[in-house]
Amino acid sequence: MTKEWYQGFYKRSIAQRYQLLQEHLGLTAEQCQLLFSQSDSLSSQLIENYLTDYYLPEGLAVGLVVNGQNYTLPMVVEEPSVVAAASNGAQRIAKSGGFEAHPGGRKVIGQVVLEQVENYDQCRQWIFDHQATILQVANQAHPSLQKRGAGAIELRVRRIEPFISVDLVIDVSQAMGANSVNTMAEAVGQWFQKQGYQVLTAILSNYAVDSLQTVTGKVHVRDLGTIDQNGRQVAEKIVQLSQLAQVDPYRAATHNKGIMNGIDAAVIASGNDWRAIESGAHAYASRDGHYRGLSQWHLEKDYLVGQLTLPMPVGVVGGSIKLLPQSQINYQISHIQTAEELAGVIASVGLAQNLAALRALGSTGIQAGHMKLQYRSLAISVGTKEDEIAGLVQALIASPRVDTQVATKLLEELRGKK
């Protein structure tokens, strides 16, 4: 069998990896130099087969008021309109007092799944008879949590034919807790095996319903109007769109994607695991067997009132949080100190994002503001210089058709006029 070029790739130095890319994947020396210029020795220790750091733009959501405090929140995202929409929605709600974030729990589930159990009731009773021992096994596997007043505090048993799930309820304190929970679940799994049980798996669940975060926000209808519609008309459209997302999964998926635009960007900037937050959010949206919008909006006299609830098991310590210098700077910018504070602020960004999207969708249409920012990206992609971008964007807005070919032609025309 012929040895593949990438065998042993993880053992190679960065320079050797670039050489292999040139030899086997056709990269040029200039392209490899770009990769090298964006590489970092710390990052190379974080993942296997490291090549370079892939940069994403970071911006700031401004005017975000949560529980009476004004936040400036870093957001990492490549989609042009996300930071603008988050700031827009946040500032509209700030005019009516800002967001209220109601503290959620800080508990995560570690699943130990048993198989080939013949008598569920007998097994369940045996587990609860040994609950104190099981919790002790879990806590001894990660004693530092108990030292902080946290750790495994409860057992739950669920029947999932043909399996039994022993759910360890673990208070993770200020951490996101994935590594801690996995360590504790695996220790309990090994303990069950010693008692003669067959263990299928032992791992945390990202469906963190014991770490729910709820935020509410209201905006006076006068602050929702557009040139063509008054504020109440726009508010009524937003309510209808909210209702649609509760009954139609096609609309709900896009409704929730807009919410997660803001949440993911803030989670990434905080150094937390955005994939875990995504999976938990979408599972929660389907909790009654029907996929629904995560937020809901309704009218109370002259105010449009919104509420958003979703799992938010984020942390401010542990794992890669604050490990990278950029993450450390982001916490200095936001001044966020606790996991509870972070969860409330991130969820508020999600609701702000949702308001901005629904207002656009219910009035001028989502593309009106969105495409102005997209045109900037298109202008950059065809080689526009910084001092030419504004002129080309205006030309693209006026053009009946927009694509790369049109953008290139318009750029040539602009340069010809200089």
Secondary structure, 3 states (H helix, E strand, C coil): CCCCCCCCHHHCCHHHHHHHHHHHHCCCHHHHHHHHHCCCCCHHHCCCCCCCCCCCCEEEEEEEEECCEEEEEEEECCCCCHHHHHHHHHHHHHCCCCEEEECCCCEEEEEEEEECCCCHHHHHHHHHHCHHHHHHHHHHHCHHHHHCCCEEEEEEEEEECCEEEEEEEEECCCECCHHHHHHHHHHHHHHHHHCCCEEEEEEECCCCCCCEEEEEEEEEHHHCCCCCCCHHHHHHHHHHHHHHHHHCHHHHHHHHHHHHHHHHHHHHHCCCCHHHHHHHHHHHHCCCCCCCCCEEEEEECCEEEEEEEEECCCCCECCCCCCCHHHHHHHHHHCCCCHHHHHHHHHHHHHHHHHHHHHHHCCCCCHHHHHHHHHHHHHHHCCCCHHHHHHHHHHHHHCCCCCHHHHHHHHHHHHHHC
